[in-house]
Amino acid sequence: MPKKNAAAGKDAAAGKARCDIVLLVDAEAGERRSNGRFVPERSSVEAYLLDELRAQRLQVTVVPFDAEVDPVIAELRALKPRLVFNLTECVDGDRRQDAAIAGLLDLLNIRYTGTGLSGLRLARDKALSKHIAADLGVGVPRHFVIPPKGPIRNPRVPYPLIVKPQFGDGSDEVRGNSLVKNERELAQRVRVLRKRVAAPLICEEFIEGRDLYVALLGNEPEVMPAVELVIGRRGRGAPTFASYKLKNDGAYRSRWRVRWRVAKLSRNLQRDVEAASRAIFHALKLRDYGRVDYRLTPDGRIVFLEANANPDLHPHAMGNNLCFAGVSYGDALKRIVAAALLRAQRKNTNKNK
């Protein structure tokens, strides 16, 4: 397969006058055809993004990232893109390695969209990012970390708690039984996760309230209107937080009438959300776009849960065109590309001074 990748790169470079953008994707996102072209899975975020970028009259080539990096490097060098639109999330299925891909692009001196190595690491660490947000004066849940091995101790953080991997992504391993109500349930859940995840676990105070997702665009950045998760049906077994099943199982969402809508917030609360989101965006070194997740308590306090340096760019990630509320899908992608190019231009200008 590596030889095929390298050959495909040479063919792509020879067959095009230019390459505006390389869409760098996870190798699992599609398949390499016999003609050498890599084609994303139908209806995937990669397919939507490819179609939209091409609709903007850009020459786009899809390159899958593989752990065998030499062919990937050869293909990128052959194509010589103006910009890499970085959609990768993992290396060999390990989401914690997404920062390594950004680091490789930095070493190759290739311009790319999105957060760099440092920001990806900061945002992925759910404990460290909370400490950083707290230092900014933003409310965070009380929490503690349990190592992969050793005793299971709660340093008096009140129950119920949410237990999840410290470096997880996309609600990995977040299920209904991730909410524990006592010492016995905590120990049971930790034992289960230790068999599945060889990494630290974060246990954080469960905050009652509304789930808010706040997207940001650009490097100033502009804060988009908050999107709220709504669970329309109540009753025994109804979800109380955004689990992996809720995010990925359409039938489950239909059963509980789950939807997303633009949140109705007071002017003062909207101002607080914007200020906190901008501060967190900069403190965690996010770039071009990102998302900050909160819980809004019944008494009107925003509590930071986590930041997503590479949120899902599927146009229907949170309902129809709500991944960036208030901005059309095409415009959002244009602004991400423009922000990355402007950032690279400023970096080159500063180098030449």
ZALOMI-336499 format. One record per residue: residue in three letters; x, y, z of N, C-alpha, C in turn; residue number from 1. Coordinates in steps of 0.001 Angstrom, whole numbers. Each point is the difference from the previous one (the first is absolute). Last residue first. Layout:
  code   n.east  n.north     n.up  ca.east  ca.north    ca.up   c.east  c.north     c.up  pos
   ALA        X        Y        Z        X         Y        Z        X        Y        Z  NUM
...
end
This chain:
  code   n.east  n.north     n.up  ca.east  ca.north    ca.up   c.east  c.north     c.up  pos
   LYS    11145    39962     8801      305      1320      572     1402       31      598  353
   ASN    -2335    -3869    -1968      821       811     -904      357     1373      550  352
   LYS    -2841    -3152     2316     1304      -639     -176      941      889     -817  351
   ASN    -4533     1275      584      780       206     1241     1389     -616     -106  350
   THR    -2991     -693    -3557      353      1413       68      873      288     1215  349
   ASN    -1844    -4296     -528     1102       228     -951      473     1433       37  348
   LYS    -3742    -1118     2607     1174      -678      534     1202      229     -912  347
   ARG    -4184     1582    -1388      540       818     1078     1255     -624      591  346
   GLN    -2330    -2476    -3221      583      1196     -619      637      895     1053  345
   ALA    -2417    -3780     1399     1276      -396     -593      714     1200     -628  344
   ARG    -4308      679     1722      921      -304     1099     1381     -367     -536  343
   LEU    -3469      623    -3088      418      1284      567      997     -221     1137  342
   LEU    -1967    -3801    -1954      919       650     -948      517     1323      556  341
   ALA    -3260    -2340     2514     1258      -750      -29     1018      664     -925  340
   ALA    -4367     1795      195      695       227     1272     1358     -706       19  339
   ALA    -2891     -688    -3705      561      1360       -2      784      273     1276  338
   VAL    -2316    -4104     -326     1114        42     -959      668     1368       31  337
   ILE    -3875     -452     2532     1061      -820      587     1236       33     -893  336
   ARG    -3868     2110    -1568      620       776     1068     1113     -788      707  335
   LYS    -2609    -2074    -3387      780      1098     -580      765      753     1083  334
   LEU    -3045    -3279     1387     1214      -599     -556      891     1062     -634  333
   ALA    -4190     1391     1634      845      -440     1112     1314     -589     -526  332
   ASP    -3332     1171    -3112      669      1185      539      931     -377     1150  331
   GLY    -2692    -3397    -1906     1019       466     -937      776     1190      531  330
   TYR    -3658    -1591     2537     1094      -966      -36     1129      467     -911  329
   SER    -3042     3727     2323     -217     -1104     -915     1234     -887      -62  328
   VAL    -1465     2863     4325      890        93    -1153     -262    -1200     -899  327
   GLY    -2268      587     4195       -7      1348     -538      885      194    -1212  326
   ALA     1151    -3977     3262    -1290       672      -37      135     1416     -544  325
   PHE     2736    -4448     -608      408      1388      240    -1262      844     -142  324
   CYS     -800    -4392      -12     1350      -183      552      674     1352      203  323
   LEU    -4521     -918    -1851      195       613     1315     1407     -207      551  322
   ASN    -2691    -1538    -4210      846      1195      -79      191      705     1343  321
   ASN    -3281    -3773      454      222       577    -1325      756     1321       73  320
   GLY      814    -3409     3990    -1198       416     -694      373      744    -1272  319
   MET     3594    -1186     2380     -926       359     1089    -1321      466     -601  318
   ALA     3285    -1741    -2915      537      -527     1263     -921      288     1173  317
   HIS     -121      752    -5064    -1137      -361      841      446     -558     1351  316
   PRO     3112     1418    -3436    -1000      1087       46    -1183     -303      904  315
   HIS     5042    -1730      902    -1138      -472     -789    -1094     1061       74  314
   LEU     4304       62     2321     -376       970    -1023    -1058     -533     -955  313
   ASP     1960     -847     5384     -577      -615    -1192     -460     1079     -978  312
   PRO     3931     1363     3370    -1381      -480       85     -485     -529    -1343  311
   ASN     4657     1113     2332     -387      -381    -1362    -1417     -563        2  310
   ALA     1887     1726     3994      858       706     -954     -326     -346    -1449  309
   ASN    -2827      156     4775      264      -897    -1128      775      774    -1053  308
   ALA    -1022      233     5703      161       696    -1274      338    -1021    -1075  307
   GLU    -2847     -191     5066     1171      -336     -802       29      850    -1256  306
   LEU    -2746      882     4058      193     -1445       22     1247     -401     -770  305
   PHE    -2078     4669     2733      777      -560    -1107      176    -1503      174  304
   VAL    -3992     3376     1707     1052      -862      531      685     -676    -1189  303
   ILE    -3530     4459     1315      571      -874    -1019     1186     -743      609  302
   ARG    -4699     2081     2370     1461        -6      -85      440     -900    -1145  301
   GLY    -4702      921     1730      570       888    -1012     1503       75      -61  300
   ASP    -3233    -2787     2721      118      1366      525      791      917     -933  299
   PRO     -755    -4666    -1058    -1311       629      179       77     1422      546  298
   THR     4217    -1734    -2824     -711      -448     1197    -1350      694      122  297
   LEU     3211    -1411    -4240     -631      1194      548     -877     -429     1160  296
   ARG     4538    -2179    -2602    -1311      -230      598     -478     1333      565  295
   TYR     3564     -918    -4312     -336       439     1359    -1248     -709      491  294
   ASP     4242      108    -4162    -1225      -592      534     -195      400     1454  293
   VAL     2639     1737    -4853      101       -69     1456    -1350     -468      538  292
   ARG     3043      -34    -4981    -1278       -15      715      262     -135     1483  291
   GLY     2540     1715    -5094       -6      -859     1178    -1376       27      633  290
   TYR     3721     2230    -4176    -1362      -347      438      116     -909     1219  289
   ASP     3792     2654    -1633     -885       -57    -1175    -1454     -332      333  288
   ARG     3583    -1207     3784      228       807    -1199    -1084     -273    -1041  287
   LEU     1665     -503     5762     -788      -464    -1126      209      944    -1182  286
   LYS     1937     -120     4748      729       103    -1268     -757     -630    -1165  285
   LEU    -1251      784     4783      275     -1373     -425      675      -54    -1375  284
   ALA    -1269     4190     1873      817      -642     1026      386    -1429     -384  283
   HIS    -2963     2575    -2816     1383       483      -38      889     -747      998  282
   PHE    -4597    -1087      -64      546      -238    -1337     1469      399      -60  281
   ILE    -2484     1101     3856      384     -1411      -32      640     -348    -1338  280
   ALA    -1765     4313      466     1140      -159      902      505    -1444      -16  279
   ARG    -3913     1027    -2440     1190       609     -620     1238     -228      872  278
   SER    -4101    -1395     1778      385      -845    -1139     1234      555     -705  277
   ALA    -1998     2446     3581      647     -1219      483      515     -842    -1159  276
   ALA    -2473     3873    -1052     1271       355      627      748    -1243      464  275
   GLU    -4345     -554    -1814      948       461    -1021     1368      295      609  274
   VAL    -3535    -1126     2907      385     -1157     -812     1042      398    -1041  273
   ASP    -1931     3422     2593      897      -822      808      501    -1209     -788  272
   ARG    -3238     2760    -2036     1265       723      125     1013     -812      789  271
   GLN    -4349    -1646     -277      664      -123    -1294     1360      701       17  270
   LEU    -2735      509     3745      544     -1348      -54      726     -234    -1321  269
   ASN    -2234     4092      579     1136       -91      918      651    -1371      -49  268
   ARG    -3948      717    -2517     1104       785     -547     1244     -104      885  267
   SER    -3338    -4138      143     -114      1437      264     1215      722     -569  266
   LEU    -1662    -4554    -2291      754       476     1160     -246     1487      193  265
   LYS    -1536    -4714    -2913     -505      1322      361      677      423     1304  264
   ALA     1794    -3574    -4013     -436       247     1379     -509     1433      165  263
   VAL      -54    -3373    -4378      714      1176      493     -577      376     1362  262
   ARG     -302    -5100    -1305     -584      1266     -430      876     1137      505  261
   TRP     -521    -5887     -658      810      1155      370     -672     1257     -532  260
   ARG    -1808    -5267     1606      268       957    -1076      917     1092      541  259
   VAL    -2838    -5047     1273     1193       831      201      181      916    -1204  258
   ARG    -3432    -3584     1635     -277      1316     -634     1138      990      259  257
   TRP     -312    -4824     1097      -68       972     1081     -174     1440     -518  256
   ARG      171    -3671    -3056     -807      -529     1103     -197     1037     1088  255
   SER     2926      897    -3629    -1418       109     -376     -903     -443     1141  254
   ARG     4659     -514      518     -385      1420       48    -1475      178     -337  253
   TYR     1753    -4304     -415      -50       379     1423     -416     1463      138  252
   ALA      787    -1651    -4298    -1240      -566      534     -176      367     1471  251
   GLY     4046     1254    -2216    -1156       783     -438    -1308     -515      557  250
   ASP     5143     -218     1799    -1105      -922     -278    -1255      800     -338  249
   ASN     4301     1944     1407      256      -841    -1164    -1137     -940     -396  248
   LYS      273     3259     3828      621       689    -1120       24     -827    -1278  247
   LEU    -1709    -1812     4104     -834      1125     -415      573      676    -1246  246
   LYS     2518    -3426     2020    -1195      -527     -662     -887     1133     -500  245
   TYR     3772     1047     2626      411      -447    -1340    -1211     -491     -785  244
   SER    -1283     3474     3742      795     -1223      -40      421     -318    -1439  243
   ALA    -1974     4321     2856      338      -407    -1373      956    -1187       12  242
   PHE    -3803      961     3892     1225       636     -498      329     -605    -1359  241
   THR    -3771    -1411     2425      164      1253      743     1279      728     -402  240
   PRO    -3881    -3966    -2082     1381       488      186       17     1319      747  239
   ALA    -3848    -3811      752      302      1140     -876     1430      470      248  238
   GLY    -2408    -3547     2426      962      -349    -1039      347     1133     -933  237
   ARG    -4557      394     2456     1027      -925      465      912     -387    -1168  236
   GLY    -2300     4635     -714     -478     -1277      509     1166     -874      413  235
   ARG    -1140     4353    -3771      499      -344     1334     -570    -1350      424  234
   ARG     1059     3084    -4812     -841      -972      699      641     -356     1326  233
   GLY     2053     3122    -3022    -1416       350        1     -895     -935      764  232
   ILE     5117     2021        6     -543     -1354       83    -1498      157      207  231
   VAL     4227     3304    -1948    -1345      -108      564     -429    -1467      -43  230
   LEU     4645     3514     -381     -519     -1359     -130    -1350      -73      706  229
   GLU     2383     4536    -2199     -429      -725     1193     -490    -1398     -361  228
   VAL     3448     4290    -1893     -962     -1026     -383     -297     -854     1229  227
   ALA     1961     5368     -853       56     -1295      685    -1101     -923     -509  226
   PRO     2265     3920    -3064    -1065      -205      992       69    -1401      602  225
   MET     4646     1856    -1739    -1304      -297     -590    -1072     -113     1097  224
   VAL     4790     2807     -260     -725     -1015      764    -1387     -167     -615  223
   GLU     5036     1670    -2015    -1420       324      149     -686    -1149      727  222
   PRO     5245     1112     1017     -862      -543    -1050    -1409      568      138  221
   GLU     4097      300    -1331     -229      1075      961     -615     -527     1296  220
   ASN     1012    -2582    -4043     1026        40     1030     -120     1194      933  219
   GLY    -3886    -3134    -2851     1037      1005     -192      976        6     1153  218
   LEU    -4735    -1837     1126      564        49    -1345     1029     1106      -96  217
   LEU    -3035    -3410     3784      750      1229     -261      647     -104    -1372  216
   ALA    -4326    -2385     3289     1012       -72    -1053      655     1361     -180  215
   VAL    -2809    -2688     4058      301      1314     -555     1145     -133    -1003  214
   TYR    -4053    -2838     2983     1163      -196     -859      253     1309     -743  213
   LEU    -2863    -2015     4686      220      1031    -1003     1289     -294     -760  212
   ASP    -3911    -2466     3574     1242      -137     -761       67     1078    -1072  211
   ARG    -2627      146     4961     -148      -110    -1449     1378     -114     -658  210
   GLY    -1020    -1645     5239     -249      1167     -844     -101     -328    -1468  209
   GLU     2628    -1991     4796    -1363        63     -525     -153     1233     -888  208
   ILE     4543    -2806     1095     -632      1309      122    -1397      -55     -608  207
   PHE     3882    -3550     2228    -1072       139     -984     -743     1309      251  206
   GLU     5289    -1212     1146    -1306       297      579    -1039      162    -1112  205
   GLU     4369    -2919    -1032     -395      1390      230    -1428      102      506  204
   CYS     4615    -3237    -1216    -1288      -124      682     -425     1410      384  203
   ILE     3675    -2597    -3610     -399      1194      738    -1395     -234      555  202
   LEU     4361    -3394    -1483    -1427       326      -71     -249     1278      782  201
   PRO     4581    -2494    -2691     -672       558     1183    -1471      305     -279  200
   ALA     2159    -3981    -2780      295      1429      142     -717      519     1242  199
   ALA     -492    -4231    -2965     1247        33      777      472     1437      142  198
   VAL    -4900    -2602     -938      785      1200     -282     1235       16      890  197
   ARG    -3179    -3610      181     -202       462    -1378      935     1138     -393  196
   LYS     -248    -2061     4384      168     -1136     -911      -45      439    -1459  195
   ARG     -820     3118     3459     1413      -376       24      280    -1205     -902  194
   LEU    -4472     1523      703      755       847     -926     1478     -364      -26  193
   VAL    -2843    -2272     3063     -403      -296    -1378      846      796     -990  192
   ARG      577      892     4578      522     -1331     -337     -335     -378    -1441  191
   VAL    -1795     3996     1738     1442       125     -230      593    -1348     -396  190
   ARG    -4522      132     1275      196       614    -1309     1485      128     -330  189
   GLN    -1206    -1690     4259     -439      -908    -1055      277      574    -1378  188
   ALA      813     2658     3807      982     -1078     -106     -352     -955    -1136  187
   LEU    -3100     3417      955     1256       564     -500     1027    -1107     -214  186
   GLU    -4064    -1112     2070     -161       184    -1437     1258      588     -637  185
   ARG      -28     -460     4684      -85     -1321     -616     -112      120    -1523  184
   GLU      -67     3936     2680     1329      -608      -72      -32    -1337     -728  183
   ASN    -3926     3298    -1375      609      -336     1289     1345     -692     -223  182
   LYS    -2897     1534    -3591     -658       682     1117      624     -273     1359  181
   VAL     1156      355    -5779       39      -853     1192     -471      789     1210  180
   LEU      114     -131    -5737     -455       825     1123      -99     -888     1231  179
   SER     1068    -1907    -4100     1131       864      341     -350      942     1145  178
   ASN    -2988    -3177    -2275      565      -375     1301     1287      734      316  177
   GLY    -2258      770    -4146     -945       278     1072      570     -307     1359  176
   ARG     3721     1038    -3461    -1243      -755     -123     -930      362     1152  175
   VAL     5015     1047    -2608     -989       698      825    -1356     -648     -254  174
   GLU     4262    -1060    -2276     -217      -686     1279     -921      761      951  173
   ASP     1417     3025    -3855      497     -1375      101     -198     -528     1417  172
   SER    -1195     4436    -2182     -747      -769     1005      387    -1479       17  171
   GLY     2415     3271    -2655    -1268      -411     -587     -853     -858      914  170
   ASP     4841      -71     1580     -485       925    -1022    -1332     -514     -511  169
   GLY     4021     -552     4456     -974      -499     -962     -462     1082     -960  168
   PHE     3217     -272     3975      418       454    -1321     -948     -481    -1091  167
   GLN     -766    -1034     4617      535      1361       87      346      563    -1375  166
   PRO    -3918    -3718      876     1443       103     -240      465     1454        7  165
   LYS    -4276    -1079     2980      338      -151    -1421     1511      100     -179  164
   VAL    -4593      429     3672     1319      -640     -114      287     -237    -1485  163
   ILE    -3344     3235     3436      168      -567    -1337     1423     -538      -91  162
   LEU    -3214      693     4600     1160       342     -802     -130     -607    -1390  161
   PRO    -3456     1600     4595      478      -939    -1020     1186      553     -790  160
   TYR      852      743     4427     -698      -772    -1025    -1286      718     -372  159
   PRO     4646     2401     2038    -1347      -526      226     -539     -796    -1185  158
   VAL     5134      398     1791     -809       688    -1006    -1402     -590       75  157
   ARG     3992    -1349     2726    -1160       736      508     -677      896    -1035  156
   PRO     3712    -2979    -1208      404       986     1016    -1146      947      378  155
   ASN      360    -5265    -1879     -687      1257     -271      365      992     1098  154
   ARG     2415    -4776    -2135     -354       867     1130     -673     1271     -498  153
   ILE     2218    -5104    -1272    -1076       866     -515     -496      832     1164  152
   PRO     5055    -2609    -1065    -1241       146      776     -977      982     -642  151
   GLY     3445    -2329    -3367      104       483     1365    -1350      175      664  150
   LYS     1354      607    -5414      139     -1064      996       44      623     1391  149
   PRO     -747     2797    -3750     -376     -1287     -605       91    -1180      960  148
   PRO     -952     4861     2176      997      -561     -910     -441    -1349     -561  147
   ILE    -3097     4277     1512      378     -1322      491      990     -605     -992  146
   VAL    -1849     5299     1404      486      -957     -994      393    -1294      691  145
   PHE    -3747     4337     1010     1271      -625      369      334    -1051    -1053  144
   HIS    -3583     4700     1108      398     -1235     -675     1286     -552      595  143
   ARG    -4282     4155     -235     1024      -610      841      326    -1382     -577  142
   PRO    -1805     3683    -3406     -431      -990      990     1171     -405      902  141
   VAL     -135     4973    -2074      248     -1367     -468     -533     -977     1045  140
   GLY      -81     5744    -1621     -388     -1097      870      285    -1352     -632  139
   VAL     2865     4528     -971    -1181      -708     -506     -305    -1157      943  138
   GLY     3849     3092      161    -1184       439      735    -1282     -640     -468  137
   LEU     4685     -829    -1342     -583      1144     -714    -1220      561      732  136
   ASP     2218    -3901     1517      923      1126      189     -493     1257     -714  135
   ALA    -2351    -4046     -626     -219       519     1358      906     1186      283  134
   ALA      569    -2330    -4065    -1246       779       -5     -269      610     1370  133
   ILE     3666    -2896     -348      264      1228     -759    -1244      882      -19  132
   HIS     -375    -4245     1935      843       858      842      269     1333     -697  131
   LYS    -2278    -3257    -2458     -858       548     1062      800      910      930  130
   SER     2286    -2357    -3363     -798      1073     -597     -945      618     1031  129
   LEU     2587    -3761     1291      822      1198     -168     -811     1150     -577  128
   ALA    -2173    -4184      390      340       540     1321      779     1300     -142  127
   LYS    -1224    -2471    -3862    -1200       539      629      264      572     1389  126
   ASP     2927     -628    -4590      152      -328     1424    -1148      648      784  125
   ARG      436      806    -4664     -337     -1400      206       48     -378     1485  124
   ALA     1279     4371    -1543    -1451      -202      -53     -375    -1441      304  123
   LEU     4619     1166     -234     -659       696     1107    -1501     -295       30  122
   ARG     2592    -1691    -3604      309      -682     1265     -711      654     1179  121
   LEU     -398     1979    -4240     -670     -1297      -13      249     -750     1302  120
   GLY     2264     4100     -690    -1418       179      289     -765    -1312       19  119
   SER     4608      -14    -1236     -178       380     1408    -1471      115      374  118
   LEU     1144     -967    -4601      371     -1066      923     -303      373     1456  117
   GLY    -2839     2827    -3463     1301      -646      -90      239     -993     1113  116
   THR    -4807     1713    -2490      893       148     1150     1284     -786     -197  115
   GLY    -2770     1536    -4432     -285      -521     1321     1127      167      996  114
   THR      814     -388    -5417    -1095       566      776      -15     -598     1400  113
   TYR     4545      604    -3083    -1179      -847      185    -1030      707      861  112
   ARG     5235      194    -2925    -1100       741      635    -1235     -900      110  111
   ILE     5265    -1542      -43    -1206        19     -830    -1101      723      765  110
   ASN     4776    -1477     1137     -266      1401     -347    -1161      123     -990  109
   LEU     1875    -3939     2363       68        84    -1460     -216     1424     -503  108
   LEU     -368     -960     4624     1369      -350     -397      191      118    -1511  107
   ASP    -4341      625     1754      885      1101      393     1437     -264     -449  106
   LEU    -3116    -3415     -578     -244      1077     -970      856     1219      320  105
   LEU      123    -3534     3072      645      -386    -1264     -187     1084    -1055  104
   GLY    -2231      526     4116     1442       184      154      763     -354    -1265  103
   ALA    -4626     -830      189      250      1440      -93     1498      281      116  102
   ILE    -1270    -4373      702     -202       339    -1412      246     1483     -220  101
   ALA       87    -1689     4389     1203      -411     -731     -119      343    -1483  100
   ALA    -3664      642     2989      995      1070       90     1271     -347     -765   99
   ASP    -3504    -3189      500     -329      1021     -999     1013     1144        8   98
   GLN     -328    -4175     2808     1121       292     -887     -318     1068    -1046   97
   ARG    -3066    -1996     3251      972       811      738     1185      407     -870   96
   ARG    -3549    -2980    -1426     -350      1421     -100     1004      896      717   95
   ASP      326    -4937    -2382      315       638     1284     -225     1501     -124   94
   GLY     -397    -3242    -3683    -1119       -63      928      229      659     1342   93
   ASP     3288       85    -3556     -291     -1411      306    -1094     -131     1060   92
   VAL      867     4658     -140     1009      -799     -692     -211    -1436      433   91
   CYS    -3451     4688     -188      687     -1082      688     1118     -570     -860   90
   GLU    -3008     3643    -1266     -329       -80     1425      815    -1049      743   89
   THR     -303     3426    -4931      405     -1208      709     -346       74     1484   88
   LEU     -535     3270    -3781    -1174      -638      592      366    -1240      803   87
   ASN     2259     4691    -2446      298     -1137      860    -1263     -531      671   86
   PHE     1698     2720    -4506    -1171        61      884       60    -1276      840   85
   VAL     4046     2758    -2620     -582     -1282      387    -1201      278      893   84
   LEU     2519     3169    -4010     -490      -181     1363     -456    -1438      174   83
   ARG     2069     1519    -3989       47      1288      695     -332     -183     1474   82
   PRO     2159    -4182    -2654    -1241       765      156      249     1366      624   81
   LYS     2794    -4029    -2194      338      1386      326    -1254      871      166   80
   LEU      959    -4909    -1386    -1164       845     -299      268     1480      225   79
   ALA     3305    -3320     1036     -262       -25    -1434    -1134      954     -377   78
   ARG     1097     -647     4572     1059       762     -689     -221       34    -1508   77
   LEU    -2940    -2599     2637     -168      1422      308     1040      849     -730   76
   GLU      374    -4669     -350    -1179       486     -726     -223     1484      251   75
   ALA     3463    -2196     2350      316        76    -1429    -1173      568     -792   74
   ILE     -621     -848     4594      897      1147     -205      311      177    -1477   73
   VAL    -2402    -3798     1173     -830      1195      208      828     1257     -254   72
   PRO     2192    -4199      -61     -810       231    -1203     -889     1244      113   71
   ASP     2599    -1127     3863      834       360    -1154     -812      205    -1280   70
   VAL    -1732    -1512     4459      -75      1409     -397      802      341    -1256   69
   GLU    -2781    -3957     2517     1193       -64     -858      137     1367     -665   68
   ALA    -3736     -480     2527     1124       -62      931     1334     -180     -729   67
   ASP    -3991     2539    -2508      285     -1356      446     1185       35      951   66
   PHE    -3979     3349    -2647     1183       -67      860      133    -1408      542   65
   PRO    -2287     1945    -4777     -207      -680     1280     1292      -46      801   64
   VAL    -1977     3550    -3845     1158      -821      357     -295     -666     1343   63
   VAL    -2587     2889    -4380     -128      -664     1293     1208     -896      219   62
   THR     -792     4729    -2963      400     -1403      -56      -91     -585     1401   61
   VAL    -1845     4630    -3054      160      -710     1269      378    -1455     -263   60
   GLN     -778     5298    -2201      555     -1298     -369      374     -729     1291   59
   LEU    -3973     3806     -562     1342      -294      486      436    -1376     -500   58
   ARG    -4362     2569     -361      964        37    -1112     1449     -151      467   57
   GLN    -4170     -485     2572      589      1335       70     1132      172    -1019   56
   ALA    -2173    -4142      578    -1045       920     -475      487     1444       29   55
   ARG     2718    -3364     1829       31       -43    -1466    -1063      907     -605   54
   LEU       63     -463     4647     1222       681     -429      108       18    -1522   53
   GLU    -3579    -2405     1906     -164      1440      198     1235      765     -457   52
   ASP       26    -4766     -134     -967       547     -966     -103     1508      127   51
   LEU     2679    -2263     3157      595       -67    -1334     -928      627    -1035   50
   LEU    -1614     -495     4374     1007      1052      -74      645       50    -1380   49
   TYR    -3079    -3452      932     -673      1308      -28     1016     1120     -182   48
   ALA     1699    -4340      585     -664       135    -1296     -694     1352     -129   47
   GLU     2021    -1099     4125     1028       171    -1019     -634      214    -1374   46
   VAL    -2729    -1075     3671      429      1395       68     1051      282    -1063   45
   SER    -3304    -3899    -1242      906       281     1108      355     1481       13   44
   SER    -2715    -2426    -3339     -704       710     1087      872      238     1229   43
   ARG     2039    -3594    -3173    -1157       833     -353     -670      554     1259   42
   GLU     5270    -1183     -108    -1287      -676      117    -1142      979     -277   41
   PRO     4732     1098    -2269     -598      -105     1333    -1330     -744      -42   40
   VAL     4350     -529    -3332    -1388       481        8     -590     -181     1396   39
   PHE     4968      289    -3007     -588      -399     1278    -1385      638       88   38
   ARG     3120    -1439    -4499     -714      1017      770     -537     -598     1289   37
   GLY     2288    -2540    -3491      891       704      920     -688     1049      854   36
   ASN    -1907    -3305    -3200      646      1104     -731      919      844      898   35
   SER    -2657    -3616     1716     1018      -556     -895      726     1082     -792   34
   ARG    -2039     1376     4793     -507      -646    -1203     1149     -469     -892   33
   ARG     -465      853     5501      780       363    -1175     -540     -792    -1190   32
   GLU    -2900     1529     4518      824     -1026     -620      714      544    -1228   31
   GLY    -2156     1923     5092     -407      -332    -1363      876    -1093     -554   30
   ALA      479     1837     4460    -1123       838     -449     -476     -324    -1402   29
   GLU     3836    -1693     2841    -1246      -766      108    -1191      729     -599   28
   ALA     4420     1930      345        7     -1058    -1010    -1300     -801        7   27
   ASP      109     5186     1476      387     -1282      568     -114    -1082    -1076   26
   VAL      929     4926    -1772    -1042      -729      727      578    -1255      631   25
   LEU      947     5035    -2809      707     -1068      709     -985     -682      939   24
   LEU      -95     3130    -4556     -885      -382     1092      630    -1218      670   23
   VAL     2167     4110    -3056       -9     -1429      294     -934     -206     1179   22
   ILE      212     4216    -3733     -181      -548     1346      157    -1518      -30   21
   ASP     1000     2679    -3869     -286      1054      970       18     -550     1420   20
   CYS     2499    -1537    -4573     -799      -581     1075     -211     1101     1023   19
   ARG     1211     -323    -5690      244       502     1344     -818     -804      997   18
   ALA      317    -1269    -4536      838      1191     -115      327      551     1367   17
   LYS     -937    -5284     -952     -663      1260      330      969     1159     -138   16
   GLY     1078    -4786     -567    -1252       193     -734     -683     1316      268   15
   ALA     4131    -1579     2101      231       127    -1435    -1273      363     -743   14
   ALA     -118     -787     4662      773      1208     -263      193      199    -1493   13
   ALA    -2153    -3926     1481     -839      1172      286      733     1277     -345   12
   ASP     2319    -4091     -387    -1016       128    -1047     -835     1252      211   11
   LYS     3140    -1102     3308      672       447    -1224     -995      207    -1126   10
   GLY    -1648    -1762     4056      438      1383      168      666      536    -1246    9
   ALA    -1228    -4534      204    -1177       854     -164      378     1461      127    8
   ALA     3283    -3195      868     -283        71    -1435    -1187      911     -267    7
   ALA     1085     -866     4457     1022       830     -610     -248      151    -1490    6
   ASN    -2836    -2894     2389     -197      1388      410      991      919     -685    5
   LYS      524    -4616     -588    -1151       492     -746     -288     1449      329    4
   LYS     3303    -2226     2410      472       260    -1350    -1119      561     -850    3
   PRO    -1069    -1326     4424      808      1209      -36      490      330    -1398    2
   MET    -2430    -4132      681     -820      1228        0      847     1268        0    1
end
